[in-house]
Amino acid sequence: MKDNNAESGRKQLPWIVETLLIVGVVLAIVGVLQAFVGRQYVIPSSSMEPTLYGCEGCTNDRILTEKISYYGSDPEPGDVIVFEGTESWNTGWDSPRSDNEFLAGVQEALSYVSLAPPNENNLVKRVVATGGQTVQCQEGDPAVMVDGSPIDQSYVQNPPTYPVDPATGSEACGGEYFGPITVPDDNLFVMGDNRTNSADSRAHSYDEYQGTIPMDNVRGKVALVFYPFSRIGGVDDPEIQG
């Protein structure tokens, strides 16, 4: 026999409260996934073409990164990574946060669930050399050289976006000659696939890290493009060092 008094005592929560609880749980799950598994980013420029597309006024690629690959191992040459730029990379970068303290706090909270960009200069490049390796490209080199051997450059934009002055560089180098640079331990030397249109480690070789990126600045490995739908697909990470 039913206890009507007991049933009447178990009142349902108002629908608005239930909805807010569900939204809260979903956002909490998204936050955990973003913190430990991966998150989405928008490609801001054309520096990684033809692998990733981005330009002013076009439909920029939306990518998903994952962190799982780097639990227990480090990024490898050939990986395409998202990282936070060091101080020398941040010239001209403007924080996406509002000047209003309250709104900035809201934006910061939203960034934890991918509803607002993080408050850091995130960039996308390909790992070319890792800690302890020496990278260079000088006159006569058939490609960018790591520890004296040419790397695979089959993924590089070809023909180059901008012409190269043969007096100061070569197409094989992707622009001006550079190096040799020995990558500090726990750092990465990175380059854009659109070599003549990429301000990468070469352009920052004057800084305290010789243009390299500390491992702690890596935010994840680019796994796939999920938008626009015409470009859905994985992002290759070839073994570029023989």
PyMOL commands that set and color helices and strands:
alter all, ss='L'
color gray80, all
select helices_A, chain A and resi 4-9+15-36+68-70+87-90+101-111+195-197+201-204+215-217+229-231
alter helices_A, ss='H'
color red, helices_A
select strands_A, chain A and resi 40-42+62-66+80-84+122-130+134-137+145-146+149-150+169-170+175-176+178-182+187-191+213-214+218-227+233-234
alter strands_A, ss='S'
color yellow, strands_A
deselect
rebuild
show_as cartoon
